[in-house]
Amino acid sequence: MKLITRILIPIGIICFAVLLLFVLIKFKKKAETQPVEVKPQLVQVMTVESGSQTFEVRTQGTVMPRTESSLTSEVSGRILSVSTAFYAGGVFEEGDILLEIDPSNYESAVAQAEFILEQARLRYAQEEARGEQAEKEWGTLSKGEPSPLALREPQLRAEAANIEWAREALEKARRDLERTRIRAPFTGMVREKRADIGQYVNIGTPLGTIFAIDLAEVRLPLSLDQLTYLELPGSFQGRADPDPGTPVTLTARIAGREHAWKGTIVRTEGAIDTASRMIYCVAQVDDPYSIHHDASELPLTMGLFVEARIEGRTVEDVVVLPRQALRGADRVLVVGEDNSLRSRTVTVIKADEDQVILSSGLETGERICLTSLEFVVEGMTVDPVAPDGTRLDAPGTAIAEVPESNGDQS
């Protein structure tokens, strides 16, 4: 009896549990649905406007002087004096005496050359008088036609040649004397000083390095693709009469502030660098050290690394969008009149980190999505706002059927 009871009790419990589960499933209350408002995602949009656009090409380079020279001694001697401007960074004017070498030996050479010239002139005058006397004597004797030698013509020509030689020797002595004063060939600045007072120098001894400050130049590398957007001077682009005035703006950040200088592209080098496959154009900036302009302007120092923005061609009927509007290489998101989002293929003619220029694919008045969306579904509804946050219009409300949460559900 006890055995039967032990067997029946578990079987009864199991049957009761199955029956209870059946009843619960059979009479389960259906989940009620209610409309849930799904708000479209806010997106920033801008309205398409077409117009003209001037291309701008960015590159970089190092500022260099247009003219730089090494000063060397053309005479030998000891340096007696050095200009107060002859030091690294010193500014001088054209014709200023930068160094002076002891001139005493060269002054003596000039005096000696002058003496030799006077002697040659004296001998020429004496020989000329002898020739005239010989001609008179020959006429008195009536011995026929005199020979050139009898009239002392060869001797006179020799003395004339001596005068010319003495004159040239005097000119050389005077040039050597003048060379004891090393003068600045242009208005400029000292880059390096290599000689000083008391130093003995020979012909060819380096004295220093100077550069002109009337103009600064910057070699700017350009890719072959960048040439498409520019109108550059020089025969490289096949124009017979180029305009040497392409504007360029040079910028550099110094002491936490950005400074800018205006210049022009004056030439291209006309040959492609075989290593980098780039072509170089040359920008010039007038008066880089502000010698003749407002001294408050920061100098465009030689050796400074600068960014360059070159003004290029102007094109008509194009659309300019912020760079973030472009999706991938050639697609944008267009917000329709019903605020639905559609992908559109466009033709890109130039893109950089700030903006993209399109030649076709969009119409004036269309709205372009600027917001970066993680997921995009073609035709999805969005809530457009202007870049300043102003609501453009009130989109319709999307309704979806979702199950209601029921805490009694098993």
C-alpha positions as CSV (number, residue, x, y, z in Angstrom):
1,M,0.0,0.0,0.0
2,K,2.8,2.4,1.0
3,L,4.6,1.6,-2.3
4,I,1.5,2.4,-4.4
5,T,1.0,5.7,-2.5
6,R,4.6,6.7,-3.1
7,I,4.2,6.1,-6.8
8,L,0.8,7.8,-7.2
9,I,1.6,11.0,-5.4
10,P,4.4,12.2,-7.8
11,I,2.3,11.2,-10.8
12,G,-0.6,13.3,-9.5
13,I,1.7,16.3,-8.9
14,I,3.0,16.0,-12.5
15,C,-0.5,15.7,-13.9
16,F,-1.7,18.7,-12.0
17,A,1.2,20.8,-13.2
18,V,0.6,19.9,-16.8
19,L,-3.1,20.7,-16.4
20,L,-2.3,24.1,-14.8
21,L,0.1,24.9,-17.6
22,F,-2.5,24.0,-20.2
23,V,-5.1,26.3,-18.6
24,L,-2.7,29.2,-18.4
25,I,-1.7,28.9,-22.1
26,K,-5.3,28.4,-23.2
27,F,-6.7,31.4,-21.4
28,K,-3.5,33.7,-21.8
29,K,-4.4,37.4,-22.2
30,K,-3.3,38.8,-25.6
31,A,-0.8,41.6,-25.5
32,E,-2.5,44.9,-26.2
33,T,-0.9,47.3,-28.7
34,Q,-0.8,51.1,-28.5
35,P,0.5,53.7,-30.8
36,V,4.0,54.9,-29.9
37,E,5.4,58.1,-31.3
38,V,8.8,57.7,-33.0
39,K,10.5,61.1,-33.4
40,P,12.5,61.6,-36.6
41,Q,16.2,62.2,-36.0
42,L,17.3,65.8,-36.0
43,V,19.7,66.6,-38.9
44,Q,21.5,69.8,-39.9
45,V,20.8,70.8,-43.5
46,M,21.9,73.5,-45.8
47,T,20.2,74.8,-49.0
48,V,22.1,74.3,-52.3
49,E,23.2,77.5,-54.0
50,S,25.2,77.5,-57.2
51,G,27.6,80.2,-58.3
52,S,31.2,81.0,-59.2
53,Q,34.1,79.7,-57.1
54,T,37.8,80.5,-57.2
55,F,40.0,77.5,-56.5
56,E,42.6,77.6,-53.8
57,V,45.6,75.2,-53.7
58,R,47.5,74.6,-50.5
59,T,51.2,73.8,-50.3
60,Q,54.2,74.7,-48.2
61,G,57.8,75.7,-48.5
62,T,60.8,77.4,-46.9
63,V,61.6,81.1,-47.2
64,M,64.8,81.8,-49.0
65,P,66.6,85.0,-50.2
66,R,66.4,85.7,-53.9
67,T,70.1,86.8,-53.9
68,E,72.8,85.3,-51.6
69,S,76.6,85.8,-51.9
70,S,79.7,84.7,-50.3
71,L,82.2,87.5,-49.6
72,T,85.8,86.6,-50.4
73,S,89.0,88.7,-50.4
74,E,90.3,89.8,-53.8
75,V,93.6,91.0,-52.2
76,S,96.0,89.9,-49.5
77,G,96.6,91.8,-46.2
78,R,95.5,92.3,-42.6
79,I,92.0,93.4,-41.8
80,L,92.1,96.9,-40.2
81,S,88.4,97.6,-39.6
82,V,85.0,95.9,-39.7
83,S,81.7,97.6,-40.0
84,T,79.4,97.7,-37.0
85,A,76.8,96.1,-39.3
86,F,79.0,93.1,-40.1
87,Y,77.7,90.5,-37.8
88,A,75.1,87.8,-38.1
89,G,71.8,89.5,-38.6
90,G,73.3,92.9,-39.3
91,V,71.6,95.1,-41.9
92,F,73.5,97.2,-44.4
93,E,72.9,99.4,-47.4
94,E,74.3,98.9,-50.9
95,G,77.8,100.4,-51.1
96,D,78.5,100.3,-47.4
97,I,82.1,99.3,-46.5
98,L,81.8,96.0,-44.5
99,L,85.6,95.3,-44.1
100,E,88.8,97.2,-44.8
101,I,92.2,95.6,-45.5
102,D,95.5,97.4,-44.8
103,P,95.9,99.5,-48.0
104,S,99.5,100.7,-47.4
105,N,101.1,98.3,-49.9
106,Y,98.5,99.0,-52.5
107,E,98.8,102.8,-52.1
108,S,102.6,102.3,-52.8
109,A,101.8,100.2,-55.8
110,V,99.5,103.0,-57.2
111,A,102.3,105.6,-56.6
112,Q,104.8,103.4,-58.4
113,A,102.4,102.8,-61.3
114,E,101.8,106.5,-61.7
115,F,105.6,107.1,-61.8
116,I,106.1,104.4,-64.4
117,L,103.3,106.0,-66.5
118,E,104.9,109.4,-66.3
119,Q,108.2,108.0,-67.4
120,A,106.6,106.2,-70.4
121,R,104.9,109.5,-71.4
122,L,108.3,111.3,-71.1
123,R,110.1,108.7,-73.3
124,Y,107.3,108.9,-75.8
125,A,107.7,112.7,-76.0
126,Q,111.4,112.4,-76.4
127,E,111.1,109.8,-79.1
128,E,108.5,111.9,-80.9
129,A,111.0,114.9,-80.8
130,R,113.8,112.7,-82.2
131,G,111.6,111.6,-85.0
132,E,110.8,115.2,-86.0
133,Q,114.5,116.1,-85.9
134,A,115.4,113.2,-88.0
135,E,112.8,114.1,-90.6
136,K,114.2,117.7,-90.8
137,E,117.8,116.5,-91.1
138,W,116.8,114.1,-93.9
139,G,115.1,116.9,-95.8
140,T,118.2,119.1,-95.6
141,L,120.5,116.3,-97.0
142,S,118.0,115.5,-99.8
143,K,118.9,111.8,-99.9
144,G,115.5,110.7,-101.3
145,E,112.6,109.1,-99.5
146,P,113.5,108.3,-95.8
147,S,112.8,104.8,-94.3
148,P,110.5,104.4,-91.3
149,L,113.5,103.4,-89.2
150,A,115.3,106.6,-90.2
151,L,112.3,108.6,-89.0
152,R,112.2,106.6,-85.7
153,E,108.7,105.4,-86.3
154,P,109.2,101.9,-84.8
155,Q,110.7,103.5,-81.7
156,L,107.7,105.8,-81.4
157,R,105.2,102.9,-81.6
158,A,107.2,101.0,-78.9
159,E,107.0,104.0,-76.5
160,A,103.2,104.3,-77.2
161,A,102.8,100.7,-76.3
162,N,104.8,101.3,-73.1
163,I,102.4,104.1,-72.2
164,E,99.4,101.8,-72.7
165,W,101.0,99.1,-70.6
166,A,101.8,101.6,-67.8
167,R,98.2,102.9,-67.9
168,E,96.8,99.4,-67.6
169,A,99.2,98.7,-64.7
170,L,98.0,101.9,-63.0
171,E,94.4,100.9,-63.4
172,K,95.1,97.5,-61.9
173,A,96.9,99.1,-58.9
174,R,94.0,101.4,-58.4
175,R,91.5,98.4,-58.6
176,D,93.6,96.5,-56.0
177,L,93.6,99.5,-53.7
178,E,89.8,99.8,-54.1
179,R,89.5,96.1,-53.3
180,T,91.0,96.7,-49.9
181,R,87.5,98.1,-49.0
182,I,85.0,95.3,-49.3
183,R,81.7,97.0,-50.1
184,A,78.2,95.6,-50.0
185,P,76.9,94.8,-53.5
186,F,73.3,95.2,-52.4
187,T,71.1,96.2,-49.5
188,G,70.9,93.1,-47.3
189,M,71.7,91.2,-44.2
190,V,74.7,89.2,-42.9
191,R,74.0,85.5,-42.6
192,E,77.5,84.5,-41.4
193,K,80.6,86.3,-40.3
194,R,83.9,84.5,-40.9
195,A,86.6,87.2,-40.5
196,D,87.4,89.9,-38.0
197,I,89.9,92.7,-37.2
198,G,93.5,91.7,-37.2
199,Q,93.1,88.6,-39.3
200,Y,95.4,88.2,-42.2
201,V,93.6,87.1,-45.4
202,N,94.8,85.9,-48.8
203,I,93.1,86.2,-52.2
204,G,90.1,83.9,-52.0
205,T,89.8,83.8,-48.2
206,P,86.1,83.6,-47.2
207,L,85.0,86.6,-45.2
208,G,81.3,85.9,-44.7
209,T,77.9,85.3,-46.3
210,I,75.3,87.9,-47.0
211,F,71.9,88.0,-48.7
212,A,69.6,90.6,-50.2
213,I,66.4,91.6,-48.3
214,D,64.6,93.4,-51.1
215,L,62.8,90.2,-52.1
216,A,62.2,86.8,-50.5
217,E,61.4,83.7,-52.4
218,V,59.6,80.4,-51.5
219,R,59.8,77.3,-53.7
220,L,56.4,75.6,-53.5
221,P,55.9,72.0,-54.6
222,L,52.8,71.2,-56.7
223,S,51.4,67.9,-57.8
224,L,50.4,67.4,-61.4
225,D,46.8,67.2,-60.3
226,Q,47.0,70.6,-58.5
227,L,48.1,72.3,-61.7
228,T,44.5,71.7,-63.0
229,Y,43.2,74.4,-60.7
230,L,45.9,77.0,-61.2
231,E,46.9,79.7,-63.8
232,L,50.7,79.8,-63.3
233,P,53.3,81.9,-65.1
234,G,55.9,80.2,-67.2
235,S,56.1,78.2,-70.4
236,F,55.3,75.0,-68.6
237,Q,51.6,75.4,-69.3
238,G,52.2,76.5,-72.9
239,R,51.2,80.2,-72.7
240,A,53.2,82.6,-74.7
241,D,52.4,85.7,-72.6
242,P,51.8,84.5,-69.0
243,D,50.5,86.8,-66.3
244,P,53.2,86.8,-63.6
245,G,50.9,88.0,-60.8
246,T,49.1,84.9,-59.4
247,P,48.3,85.9,-55.8
248,V,49.6,83.7,-52.9
249,T,49.2,84.0,-49.1
250,L,51.9,82.7,-46.9
251,T,51.1,81.9,-43.3
252,A,53.1,80.7,-40.3
253,R,52.3,80.2,-36.6
254,I,54.8,82.1,-34.4
255,A,54.6,82.5,-30.6
256,G,51.1,81.1,-30.7
257,R,49.8,83.5,-33.3
258,E,49.2,83.1,-37.0
259,H,50.9,85.7,-39.2
260,A,50.3,86.2,-42.9
261,W,52.2,87.8,-45.8
262,K,51.0,88.6,-49.3
263,G,53.1,87.6,-52.4
264,T,52.8,86.5,-56.0
265,I,53.8,83.5,-58.0
266,V,56.4,84.8,-60.5
267,R,57.6,81.7,-62.3
268,T,57.6,78.0,-62.5
269,E,60.8,75.9,-62.7
270,G,59.5,74.1,-65.8
271,A,60.9,70.7,-64.9
272,I,59.3,67.9,-62.9
273,D,61.4,66.5,-60.0
274,T,62.2,62.9,-60.9
275,A,62.2,61.8,-57.2
276,S,59.0,63.4,-55.9
277,R,57.1,63.8,-59.3
278,M,56.4,67.4,-58.3
279,I,56.9,70.7,-60.1
280,Y,58.0,73.8,-58.3
281,C,56.6,77.3,-58.6
282,V,58.4,80.2,-57.0
283,A,56.6,82.9,-54.9
284,Q,58.1,86.3,-54.2
285,V,57.4,88.6,-51.3
286,D,58.5,92.3,-51.5
287,D,60.4,93.8,-48.5
288,P,60.2,90.7,-46.3
289,Y,61.9,92.5,-43.4
290,S,59.7,95.6,-43.6
291,I,62.6,97.9,-44.1
292,H,60.6,100.2,-46.4
293,H,57.2,99.5,-44.9
294,D,55.5,99.4,-41.5
295,A,58.1,98.2,-39.0
296,S,55.4,96.8,-36.8
297,E,54.8,94.0,-39.2
298,L,56.5,90.7,-38.3
299,P,59.5,90.0,-40.7
300,L,59.3,87.1,-43.1
301,T,62.5,85.6,-41.8
302,M,64.7,83.6,-44.1
303,G,64.5,79.9,-43.3
304,L,60.9,80.1,-42.0
305,F,58.7,77.2,-43.0
306,V,55.4,78.6,-44.3
307,E,52.0,77.3,-45.5
308,A,50.9,78.7,-48.8
309,R,47.5,79.3,-50.3
310,I,47.6,79.9,-54.0
311,E,44.7,81.6,-55.7
312,G,43.6,79.5,-58.8
313,R,41.1,79.5,-61.6
314,T,37.6,80.8,-61.2
315,V,34.8,78.4,-62.4
316,E,31.1,79.2,-62.9
317,D,27.9,77.4,-61.9
318,V,29.3,75.1,-59.2
319,V,28.1,74.1,-55.8
320,V,30.3,74.4,-52.7
321,L,29.5,72.3,-49.7
322,P,31.2,71.6,-46.3
323,R,33.5,68.6,-46.5
324,Q,31.3,66.6,-44.0
325,A,28.4,66.7,-46.6
326,L,30.2,64.3,-48.8
327,R,29.6,60.6,-48.1
328,G,32.3,58.4,-49.5
329,A,33.9,59.6,-52.7
330,D,30.9,61.0,-54.6
331,R,27.6,60.8,-52.7
332,V,25.5,63.2,-50.6
333,L,22.3,62.8,-48.7
334,V,19.4,64.9,-50.0
335,V,16.4,65.9,-47.8
336,G,13.3,66.0,-49.9
337,E,10.2,68.1,-49.5
338,D,8.6,65.4,-47.3
339,N,11.7,65.3,-45.2
340,S,12.7,61.9,-46.5
341,L,16.4,61.1,-46.9
342,R,17.7,60.0,-50.3
343,S,21.3,59.3,-51.4
344,R,22.5,61.1,-54.5
345,T,25.6,60.6,-56.7
346,V,27.4,63.9,-57.6
347,T,30.4,65.0,-59.7
348,V,33.3,66.2,-57.5
349,I,35.8,68.5,-59.2
350,K,37.8,69.3,-56.0
351,A,37.7,68.3,-52.4
352,D,39.9,69.2,-49.4
353,E,39.7,69.0,-45.7
354,D,37.3,72.0,-45.5
355,Q,35.0,71.9,-48.5
356,V,34.0,70.1,-51.6
357,I,33.2,71.6,-55.0
358,L,30.6,69.9,-57.2
359,S,29.9,70.5,-60.9
360,S,26.7,68.5,-61.2
361,G,24.3,66.3,-59.4
362,L,22.4,68.9,-57.4
363,E,19.9,71.6,-58.1
364,T,19.6,75.1,-56.6
365,G,17.2,75.0,-53.6
366,E,17.7,71.4,-52.7
367,R,18.6,70.6,-49.1
368,I,21.7,68.6,-48.2
369,C,22.2,66.7,-44.9
370,L,25.3,67.8,-43.1
371,T,24.9,65.6,-40.0
372,S,27.0,62.5,-39.8
373,L,24.6,59.6,-39.4
374,E,25.8,56.2,-38.2
375,F,22.9,54.3,-40.0
376,V,21.1,55.5,-43.1
377,V,18.0,53.9,-44.5
378,E,16.9,55.1,-47.9
379,G,13.6,57.1,-47.5
380,M,13.9,57.5,-43.7
381,T,12.2,60.6,-42.3
382,V,14.4,63.2,-40.6
383,D,13.7,66.4,-38.8
384,P,15.8,69.1,-40.6
385,V,17.2,72.1,-38.8
386,A,19.3,75.0,-40.2
387,P,23.0,75.3,-39.3
388,D,22.1,77.8,-36.5
389,G,19.6,75.3,-35.0
390,T,16.4,76.9,-36.4
391,R,13.7,74.4,-37.2
392,L,12.9,74.5,-40.9
393,D,9.5,72.9,-40.8
394,A,7.5,70.4,-38.7
395,P,7.7,66.9,-40.2
396,G,4.9,64.4,-39.8
397,T,4.9,62.0,-37.0
398,A,5.7,58.4,-37.7
399,I,3.6,55.7,-35.9
400,A,4.6,52.2,-35.3
401,E,2.9,49.2,-33.6
402,V,5.0,47.8,-30.8
403,P,3.9,45.2,-28.1
404,E,2.9,46.6,-24.7
405,S,4.9,45.4,-21.8
406,N,3.0,43.1,-19.5
407,G,4.4,42.2,-16.1
408,D,2.1,39.2,-15.7
409,Q,3.6,37.4,-18.7
410,S,5.3,34.2,-18.0
